Amino acid sequence: MFQTQSSITTTEHKIGKITYIIHSSACEKVTENICKKIKKLIKKDIEQMSENIIF
């Protein structure tokens, strides 16, 4: 079995002082759109950052 290569799209999203660089490509088996995926990744990143904050 061989794999076909699709083009990779790079987008940059800046939120506050943090810049997120996203590399993406299309997949026929996708279950969520790019907006949902980006929101999920940002939420995960924020949760990890908040775990590292010492009060």
PQR file with spaces between the fields and no chain letter, atoms N, CA, C, O and H, PARSE charges and radii, in Angstrom:
ATOM       1  N    MET     1       0.852   -1.173    0.000 -0.4000 1.5000
ATOM       2  CA   MET     1       0.000    0.000    0.000 -0.0000 2.0000
ATOM       3  C    MET     1       0.895    1.232    0.000  0.5500 1.7000
ATOM       4  O    MET     1       1.909    1.254    0.698 -0.5500 1.4000
ATOM       5  N    PHE     2       0.542    2.253   -0.765 -0.4000 1.5000
ATOM       6  CA   PHE     2       1.315    3.477   -0.804 -0.0000 2.0000
ATOM       7  C    PHE     2       0.483    4.648   -0.302  0.5500 1.7000
ATOM       8  O    PHE     2      -0.748    4.600   -0.304 -0.5500 1.4000
ATOM       9  H    PHE     2      -0.282    2.235   -1.332  0.4000 1.0000
ATOM      10  N    GLN     3       1.167    5.692    0.124 -0.4000 1.5000
ATOM      11  CA   GLN     3       0.479    6.870    0.648 -0.0000 2.0000
ATOM      12  C    GLN     3       0.581    8.000   -0.362  0.5500 1.7000
ATOM      13  O    GLN     3       1.620    8.189   -0.995 -0.5500 1.4000
ATOM      14  H    GLN     3       2.167    5.731    0.126  0.4000 1.0000
ATOM      15  N    THR     4      -0.495    8.744   -0.506 -0.4000 1.5000
ATOM      16  CA   THR     4      -0.456    9.925   -1.357 -0.0000 2.0000
ATOM      17  C    THR     4      -0.177   11.129   -0.490  0.5500 1.7000
ATOM      18  O    THR     4      -0.639   11.200    0.649 -0.5500 1.4000
ATOM      19  H    THR     4      -1.339    8.590    0.008  0.4000 1.0000
ATOM      20  N    GLN     5       0.566   12.063   -1.011 -0.4000 1.5000
ATOM      21  CA   GLN     5       0.890   13.259   -0.242 -0.0000 2.0000
ATOM      22  C    GLN     5      -0.042   14.387   -0.651  0.5500 1.7000
ATOM      23  O    GLN     5      -0.251   14.639   -1.837 -0.5500 1.4000
ATOM      24  H    GLN     5       0.941   12.005   -1.936  0.4000 1.0000
ATOM      25  N    SER     6      -0.593   15.053    0.337 -0.4000 1.5000
ATOM      26  CA   SER     6      -1.414   16.222    0.060 -0.0000 2.0000
ATOM      27  C    SER     6      -0.608   17.451    0.430  0.5500 1.7000
ATOM      28  O    SER     6       0.373   17.359    1.168 -0.5500 1.4000
ATOM      29  H    SER     6      -0.424   14.847    1.301  0.4000 1.0000
ATOM      30  N    SER     7      -1.014   18.587   -0.075 -0.4000 1.5000
ATOM      31  CA   SER     7      -0.273   19.807    0.230 -0.0000 2.0000
ATOM      32  C    SER     7      -0.468   20.186    1.694  0.5500 1.7000
ATOM      33  O    SER     7      -1.534   19.967    2.270 -0.5500 1.4000
ATOM      34  H    SER     7      -1.810   18.662   -0.674  0.4000 1.0000
ATOM      35  N    ILE     8       0.559   20.749    2.274 -0.4000 1.5000
ATOM      36  CA   ILE     8       0.528   21.164    3.676 -0.0000 2.0000
ATOM      37  C    ILE     8       0.337   22.667    3.719  0.5500 1.7000
ATOM      38  O    ILE     8       1.044   23.416    3.044 -0.5500 1.4000
ATOM      39  H    ILE     8       1.425   20.927    1.806  0.4000 1.0000
ATOM      40  N    THR     9      -0.626   23.102    4.521 -0.4000 1.5000
ATOM      41  CA   THR     9      -0.916   24.515    4.701 -0.0000 2.0000
ATOM      42  C    THR     9      -0.381   24.960    6.048  0.5500 1.7000
ATOM      43  O    THR     9      -0.585   24.284    7.056 -0.5500 1.4000
ATOM      44  H    THR     9      -1.201   22.494    5.069  0.4000 1.0000
ATOM      45  N    THR    10       0.302   26.092    6.070 -0.4000 1.5000
ATOM      46  CA   THR    10       0.817   26.648    7.315 -0.0000 2.0000
ATOM      47  C    THR    10       0.086   27.961    7.591  0.5500 1.7000
ATOM      48  O    THR    10       0.056   28.861    6.753 -0.5500 1.4000
ATOM      49  H    THR    10       0.468   26.642    5.251  0.4000 1.0000
ATOM      50  N    THR    11      -0.502   28.047    8.786 -0.4000 1.5000
ATOM      51  CA   THR    11      -1.177   29.274    9.192 -0.0000 2.0000
ATOM      52  C    THR    11      -0.627   29.726   10.535  0.5500 1.7000
ATOM      53  O    THR    11      -0.139   28.922   11.329 -0.5500 1.4000
ATOM      54  H    THR    11      -0.477   27.315    9.467  0.4000 1.0000
ATOM      55  N    GLU    12      -0.714   31.013   10.768 -0.4000 1.5000
ATOM      56  CA   GLU    12      -0.196   31.595   11.997 -0.0000 2.0000
ATOM      57  C    GLU    12      -1.337   32.322   12.712  0.5500 1.7000
ATOM      58  O    GLU    12      -2.002   33.174   12.124 -0.5500 1.4000
ATOM      59  H    GLU    12      -1.111   31.666   10.123  0.4000 1.0000
ATOM      60  N    HIS    13      -1.560   31.983   13.972 -0.4000 1.5000
ATOM      61  CA   HIS    13      -2.598   32.607   14.783 -0.0000 2.0000
ATOM      62  C    HIS    13      -1.929   33.231   15.992  0.5500 1.7000
ATOM      63  O    HIS    13      -1.225   32.550   16.737 -0.5500 1.4000
ATOM      64  H    HIS    13      -1.020   31.290   14.451  0.4000 1.0000
ATOM      65  N    LYS    14      -2.146   34.532   16.192 -0.4000 1.5000
ATOM      66  CA   LYS    14      -1.547   35.222   17.327 -0.0000 2.0000
ATOM      67  C    LYS    14      -2.660   35.587   18.307  0.5500 1.7000
ATOM      68  O    LYS    14      -3.635   36.245   17.945 -0.5500 1.4000
ATOM      69  H    LYS    14      -2.718   35.085   15.586  0.4000 1.0000
ATOM      70  N    ILE    15      -2.495   35.151   19.546 -0.4000 1.5000
ATOM      71  CA   ILE    15      -3.436   35.463   20.613 -0.0000 2.0000
ATOM      72  C    ILE    15      -2.620   36.075   21.740  0.5500 1.7000
ATOM      73  O    ILE    15      -1.824   35.393   22.386 -0.5500 1.4000
ATOM      74  H    ILE    15      -1.702   34.616   19.840  0.4000 1.0000
ATOM      75  N    GLY    16      -2.822   37.362   21.968 -0.4000 1.5000
ATOM      76  CA   GLY    16      -2.025   38.062   22.971 -0.0000 2.0000
ATOM      77  C    GLY    16      -0.571   38.055   22.548  0.5500 1.7000
ATOM      78  O    GLY    16      -0.244   38.453   21.430 -0.5500 1.4000
ATOM      79  H    GLY    16      -3.468   37.916   21.443  0.4000 1.0000
ATOM      80  N    LYS    17       0.304   37.604   23.435 -0.4000 1.5000
ATOM      81  CA   LYS    17       1.730   37.558   23.133 -0.0000 2.0000
ATOM      82  C    LYS    17       2.179   36.203   22.606  0.5500 1.7000
ATOM      83  O    LYS    17       3.365   35.997   22.352 -0.5500 1.4000
ATOM      84  H    LYS    17       0.039   37.280   24.343  0.4000 1.0000
ATOM      85  N    ILE    18       1.232   35.273   22.439 -0.4000 1.5000
ATOM      86  CA   ILE    18       1.566   33.920   21.997 -0.0000 2.0000
ATOM      87  C    ILE    18       1.179   33.763   20.531  0.5500 1.7000
ATOM      88  O    ILE    18       0.060   34.084   20.131 -0.5500 1.4000
ATOM      89  H    ILE    18       0.268   35.441   22.646  0.4000 1.0000
ATOM      90  N    THR    19       2.120   33.264   19.741 -0.4000 1.5000
ATOM      91  CA   THR    19       1.868   32.989   18.330 -0.0000 2.0000
ATOM      92  C    THR    19       1.826   31.483   18.127  0.5500 1.7000
ATOM      93  O    THR    19       2.770   30.770   18.470 -0.5500 1.4000
ATOM      94  H    THR    19       3.029   33.003   20.066  0.4000 1.0000
ATOM      95  N    TYR    20       0.721   31.008   17.566 -0.4000 1.5000
ATOM      96  CA   TYR    20       0.558   29.589   17.269 -0.0000 2.0000
ATOM      97  C    TYR    20       0.790   29.397   15.775  0.5500 1.7000
ATOM      98  O    TYR    20       0.154   30.065   14.959 -0.5500 1.4000
ATOM      99  H    TYR    20      -0.045   31.587   17.288  0.4000 1.0000
ATOM     100  N    ILE    21       1.690   28.496   15.410 -0.4000 1.5000
ATOM     101  CA   ILE    21       1.938   28.171   14.019 -0.0000 2.0000
ATOM     102  C    ILE    21       1.371   26.780   13.773  0.5500 1.7000
ATOM     103  O    ILE    21       1.778   25.806   14.407 -0.5500 1.4000
ATOM     104  H    ILE    21       2.207   27.953   16.072  0.4000 1.0000
ATOM     105  N    ILE    22       0.425   26.704   12.841 -0.4000 1.5000
ATOM     106  CA   ILE    22      -0.289   25.460   12.598 -0.0000 2.0000
ATOM     107  C    ILE    22       0.050   24.952   11.210  0.5500 1.7000
ATOM     108  O    ILE    22      -0.086   25.675   10.223 -0.5500 1.4000
ATOM     109  H    ILE    22       0.094   27.495   12.326  0.4000 1.0000
ATOM     110  N    HIS    23       0.494   23.699   11.138 -0.4000 1.5000
ATOM     111  CA   HIS    23       0.742   23.020    9.870 -0.0000 2.0000
ATOM     112  C    HIS    23      -0.394   22.024    9.695  0.5500 1.7000
ATOM     113  O    HIS    23      -0.654   21.213   10.584 -0.5500 1.4000
ATOM     114  H    HIS    23       0.604   23.112   11.940  0.4000 1.0000
ATOM     115  N    SER    24      -1.072   22.079    8.553 -0.4000 1.5000
ATOM     116  CA   SER    24      -2.214   21.180    8.362 -0.0000 2.0000
ATOM     117  C    SER    24      -2.249   20.626    6.949  0.5500 1.7000
ATOM     118  O    SER    24      -1.715   21.216    6.010 -0.5500 1.4000
ATOM     119  H    SER    24      -0.861   22.737    7.831  0.4000 1.0000
ATOM     120  N    SER    25      -2.886   19.491    6.829 -0.4000 1.5000
ATOM     121  CA   SER    25      -3.127   18.890    5.524 -0.0000 2.0000
ATOM     122  C    SER    25      -4.489   18.211    5.570  0.5500 1.7000
ATOM     123  O    SER    25      -4.995   17.886    6.644 -0.5500 1.4000
ATOM     124  H    SER    25      -3.320   19.012    7.592  0.4000 1.0000
ATOM     125  N    ALA    26      -5.061   18.007    4.426 -0.4000 1.5000
ATOM     126  CA   ALA    26      -6.405   17.428    4.344 -0.0000 2.0000
ATOM     127  C    ALA    26      -6.368   15.921    4.568  0.5500 1.7000
ATOM     128  O    ALA    26      -5.401   15.250    4.208 -0.5500 1.4000
ATOM     129  H    ALA    26      -4.649   18.271    3.554  0.4000 1.0000
ATOM     130  N    CYS    27      -7.433   15.403    5.166 -0.4000 1.5000
ATOM     131  CA   CYS    27      -7.571   13.968    5.388 -0.0000 2.0000
ATOM     132  C    CYS    27      -9.041   13.602    5.177  0.5500 1.7000
ATOM     133  O    CYS    27      -9.939   14.306    5.641 -0.5500 1.4000
ATOM     134  H    CYS    27      -8.218   15.948    5.458  0.4000 1.0000
ATOM     135  N    GLU    28      -9.271   12.515    4.484 -0.4000 1.5000
ATOM     136  CA   GLU    28     -10.653   12.102    4.214 -0.0000 2.0000
ATOM     137  C    GLU    28     -11.346   11.537    5.443  0.5500 1.7000
ATOM     138  O    GLU    28     -12.575   11.484    5.482 -0.5500 1.4000
ATOM     139  H    GLU    28      -8.542   11.944    4.107  0.4000 1.0000
ATOM     140  N    LYS    29     -10.583   11.112    6.454 -0.4000 1.5000
ATOM     141  CA   LYS    29     -11.164   10.489    7.638 -0.0000 2.0000
ATOM     142  C    LYS    29     -11.320   11.470    8.794  0.5500 1.7000
ATOM     143  O    LYS    29     -11.486   11.045    9.937 -0.5500 1.4000
ATOM     144  H    LYS    29      -9.585   11.155    6.423  0.4000 1.0000
ATOM     145  N    VAL    30     -11.271   12.753    8.525 -0.4000 1.5000
ATOM     146  CA   VAL    30     -11.338   13.766    9.570 -0.0000 2.0000
ATOM     147  C    VAL    30     -12.700   13.742   10.270  0.5500 1.7000
ATOM     148  O    VAL    30     -13.733   13.532    9.633 -0.5500 1.4000
ATOM     149  H    VAL    30     -11.136   13.098    7.596  0.4000 1.0000
ATOM     150  N    THR    31     -12.685   13.962   11.605 -0.4000 1.5000
ATOM     151  CA   THR    31     -13.935   13.959   12.369 -0.0000 2.0000
ATOM     152  C    THR    31     -14.264   15.334   12.940  0.5500 1.7000
ATOM     153  O    THR    31     -15.357   15.529   13.471 -0.5500 1.4000
ATOM     154  H    THR    31     -11.846   14.132   12.122  0.4000 1.0000
ATOM     155  N    GLU    32     -13.331   16.301   12.841 -0.4000 1.5000
ATOM     156  CA   GLU    32     -13.598   17.656   13.317 -0.0000 2.0000
ATOM     157  C    GLU    32     -12.988   18.651   12.351  0.5500 1.7000
ATOM     158  O    GLU    32     -12.000   18.348   11.680 -0.5500 1.4000
ATOM     159  H    GLU    32     -12.443   16.142   12.409  0.4000 1.0000
ATOM     160  N    ASN    33     -13.577   19.847   12.277 -0.4000 1.5000
ATOM     161  CA   ASN    33     -13.034   20.835   11.362 -0.0000 2.0000
ATOM     162  C    ASN    33     -11.852   21.572   12.005  0.5500 1.7000
ATOM     163  O    ASN    33     -11.572   21.392   13.190 -0.5500 1.4000
ATOM     164  H    ASN    33     -14.379   20.093   12.822  0.4000 1.0000
ATOM     165  N    ILE    34     -11.179   22.383   11.229 -0.4000 1.5000
ATOM     166  CA   ILE    34      -9.959   23.035   11.688 -0.0000 2.0000
ATOM     167  C    ILE    34     -10.230   23.992   12.850  0.5500 1.7000
ATOM     168  O    ILE    34      -9.399   24.104   13.752 -0.5500 1.4000
ATOM     169  H    ILE    34     -11.407   22.529   10.266  0.4000 1.0000
ATOM     170  N    CYS    35     -11.355   24.672   12.851 -0.4000 1.5000
ATOM     171  CA   CYS    35     -11.663   25.600   13.950 -0.0000 2.0000
ATOM     172  C    CYS    35     -11.790   24.857   15.277  0.5500 1.7000
ATOM     173  O    CYS    35     -11.252   25.299   16.292 -0.5500 1.4000
ATOM     174  H    CYS    35     -12.030   24.581   12.119  0.4000 1.0000
ATOM     175  N    LYS    36     -12.498   23.735   15.271 -0.4000 1.5000
ATOM     176  CA   LYS    36     -12.637   22.934   16.498 -0.0000 2.0000
ATOM     177  C    LYS    36     -11.290   22.408   16.958  0.5500 1.7000
ATOM     178  O    LYS    36     -11.005   22.385   18.155 -0.5500 1.4000
ATOM     179  H    LYS    36     -12.936   23.376   14.446  0.4000 1.0000
ATOM     180  N    LYS    37     -10.454   21.981   16.004 -0.4000 1.5000
ATOM     181  CA   LYS    37      -9.142   21.437   16.337 -0.0000 2.0000
ATOM     182  C    LYS    37      -8.258   22.515   16.967  0.5500 1.7000
ATOM     183  O    LYS    37      -7.601   22.264   17.977 -0.5500 1.4000
ATOM     184  H    LYS    37     -10.685   21.999   15.032  0.4000 1.0000
ATOM     185  N    ILE    38      -8.239   23.704   16.380 -0.4000 1.5000
ATOM     186  CA   ILE    38      -7.418   24.800   16.912 -0.0000 2.0000
ATOM     187  C    ILE    38      -7.888   25.189   18.307  0.5500 1.7000
ATOM     188  O    ILE    38      -7.068   25.392   19.202 -0.5500 1.4000
ATOM     189  H    ILE    38      -8.773   23.908   15.559  0.4000 1.0000
ATOM     190  N    LYS    39      -9.203   25.295   18.500 -0.4000 1.5000
ATOM     191  CA   LYS    39      -9.732   25.637   19.824 -0.0000 2.0000
ATOM     192  C    LYS    39      -9.328   24.593   20.858  0.5500 1.7000
ATOM     193  O    LYS    39      -8.968   24.939   21.983 -0.5500 1.4000
ATOM     194  H    LYS    39      -9.869   25.129   17.773  0.4000 1.0000
ATOM     195  N    LYS    40      -9.385   23.313   20.480 -0.4000 1.5000
ATOM     196  CA   LYS    40      -9.019   22.235   21.394 -0.0000 2.0000
ATOM     197  C    LYS    40      -7.530   22.307   21.744  0.5500 1.7000
ATOM     198  O    LYS    40      -7.156   22.109   22.900 -0.5500 1.4000
ATOM     199  H    LYS    40      -9.677   23.032   19.565  0.4000 1.0000
ATOM     200  N    LEU    41      -6.682   22.587   20.754 -0.4000 1.5000
ATOM     201  CA   LEU    41      -5.246   22.696   21.002 -0.0000 2.0000
ATOM     202  C    LEU    41      -4.922   23.885   21.898  0.5500 1.7000
ATOM     203  O    LEU    41      -4.086   23.780   22.795 -0.5500 1.4000
ATOM     204  H    LEU    41      -6.986   22.748   19.815  0.4000 1.0000
ATOM     205  N    ILE    42      -5.582   25.017   21.655 -0.4000 1.5000
ATOM     206  CA   ILE    42      -5.349   26.215   22.479 -0.0000 2.0000
ATOM     207  C    ILE    42      -5.821   25.961   23.904  0.5500 1.7000
ATOM     208  O    ILE    42      -5.131   26.320   24.858 -0.5500 1.4000
ATOM     209  H    ILE    42      -6.261   25.103   20.926  0.4000 1.0000
ATOM     210  N    LYS    43      -6.992   25.346   24.057 -0.4000 1.5000
ATOM     211  CA   LYS    43      -7.514   25.041   25.392 -0.0000 2.0000
ATOM     212  C    LYS    43      -6.544   24.136   26.152  0.5500 1.7000
ATOM     213  O    LYS    43      -6.285   24.358   27.334 -0.5500 1.4000
ATOM     214  H    LYS    43      -7.553   25.054   23.282  0.4000 1.0000
ATOM     215  N    LYS    44      -6.011   23.121   25.478 -0.4000 1.5000
ATOM     216  CA   LYS    44      -5.053   22.213   26.105 -0.0000 2.0000
ATOM     217  C    LYS    44      -3.790   22.968   26.516  0.5500 1.7000
ATOM     218  O    LYS    44      -3.247   22.735   27.596 -0.5500 1.4000
ATOM     219  H    LYS    44      -6.222   22.941   24.517  0.4000 1.0000
ATOM     220  N    ASP    45      -3.328   23.870   25.658 -0.4000 1.5000
ATOM     221  CA   ASP    45      -2.133   24.655   25.954 -0.0000 2.0000
ATOM     222  C    ASP    45      -2.366   25.563   27.164  0.5500 1.7000
ATOM     223  O    ASP    45      -1.492   25.685   28.022 -0.5500 1.4000
ATOM     224  H    ASP    45      -3.770   24.060   24.782  0.4000 1.0000
ATOM     225  N    ILE    46      -3.527   26.196   27.237 -0.4000 1.5000
ATOM     226  CA   ILE    46      -3.857   27.069   28.366 -0.0000 2.0000
ATOM     227  C    ILE    46      -3.945   26.266   29.656  0.5500 1.7000
ATOM     228  O    ILE    46      -3.472   26.714   30.701 -0.5500 1.4000
ATOM     229  H    ILE    46      -4.237   26.098   26.540  0.4000 1.0000
ATOM     230  N    GLU    47      -4.544   25.087   29.592 -0.4000 1.5000
ATOM     231  CA   GLU    47      -4.637   24.241   30.785 -0.0000 2.0000
ATOM     232  C    GLU    47      -3.252   23.834   31.281  0.5500 1.7000
ATOM     233  O    GLU    47      -3.001   23.824   32.486 -0.5500 1.4000
ATOM     234  H    GLU    47      -4.929   24.722   28.743  0.4000 1.0000
ATOM     235  N    GLN    48      -2.352   23.500   30.354 -0.4000 1.5000
ATOM     236  CA   GLN    48      -0.992   23.126   30.742 -0.0000 2.0000
ATOM     237  C    GLN    48      -0.250   24.322   31.333  0.5500 1.7000
ATOM     238  O    GLN    48       0.515   24.161   32.284 -0.5500 1.4000
ATOM     239  H    GLN    48      -2.555   23.508   29.375  0.4000 1.0000
ATOM     240  N    MET    49      -0.462   25.508   30.791 -0.4000 1.5000
ATOM     241  CA   MET    49       0.189   26.705   31.308 -0.0000 2.0000
ATOM     242  C    MET    49      -0.324   27.026   32.702  0.5500 1.7000
ATOM     243  O    MET    49       0.451   27.427   33.571 -0.5500 1.4000
ATOM     244  H    MET    49      -1.084   25.639   30.019  0.4000 1.0000
ATOM     245  N    SER    50      -1.623   26.854   32.924 -0.4000 1.5000
ATOM     246  CA   SER    50      -2.195   27.182   34.241 -0.0000 2.0000
ATOM     247  C    SER    50      -1.739   26.197   35.310  0.5500 1.7000
ATOM     248  O    SER    50      -1.695   26.551   36.488 -0.5500 1.4000
ATOM     249  H    SER    50      -2.252   26.528   32.218  0.4000 1.0000
ATOM     250  N    GLU    51      -1.399   24.962   34.924 -0.4000 1.5000
ATOM     251  CA   GLU    51      -0.887   23.987   35.886 -0.0000 2.0000
ATOM     252  C    GLU    51       0.506   24.391   36.375  0.5500 1.7000
ATOM     253  O    GLU    51       0.910   24.016   37.475 -0.5500 1.4000
ATOM     254  H    GLU    51      -1.436   24.675   33.967  0.4000 1.0000
ATOM     255  N    ASN    52       1.231   25.147   35.568 -0.4000 1.5000
ATOM     256  CA   ASN    52       2.590   25.541   35.908 -0.0000 2.0000
ATOM     257  C    ASN    52       2.668   26.843   36.696  0.5500 1.7000
ATOM     258  O    ASN    52       3.752   27.239   37.125 -0.5500 1.4000
ATOM     259  H    ASN    52       0.902   25.452   34.674  0.4000 1.0000
ATOM     260  N    ILE    53       1.535   27.513   36.893 -0.4000 1.5000
ATOM     261  CA   ILE    53       1.517   28.774   37.634 -0.0000 2.0000
ATOM     262  C    ILE    53       1.534   28.469   39.129  0.5500 1.7000
ATOM     263  O    ILE    53       0.739   27.668   39.620 -0.5500 1.4000
ATOM     264  H    ILE    53       0.654   27.191   36.545  0.4000 1.0000
ATOM     265  N    ILE    54       2.450   29.116   39.841 -0.4000 1.5000
ATOM     266  CA   ILE    54       2.554   28.943   41.278 -0.0000 2.0000
ATOM     267  C    ILE    54       1.988   30.191   41.949  0.5500 1.7000
ATOM     268  O    ILE    54       2.399   31.312   41.649 -0.5500 1.4000
ATOM     269  H    ILE    54       3.096   29.766   39.442  0.4000 1.0000
ATOM     270  N    PHE    55       1.052   29.984   42.850 -0.4000 1.5000
ATOM     271  CA   PHE    55       0.427   31.117   43.560 -0.0000 2.0000
ATOM     272  C    PHE    55       1.110   31.363   44.867  0.5500 1.7000
ATOM     273  O    PHE    55       0.726   32.273   45.602 -0.5500 1.4000
ATOM     274  H    PHE    55       0.719   29.074   43.094  0.4000 1.0000
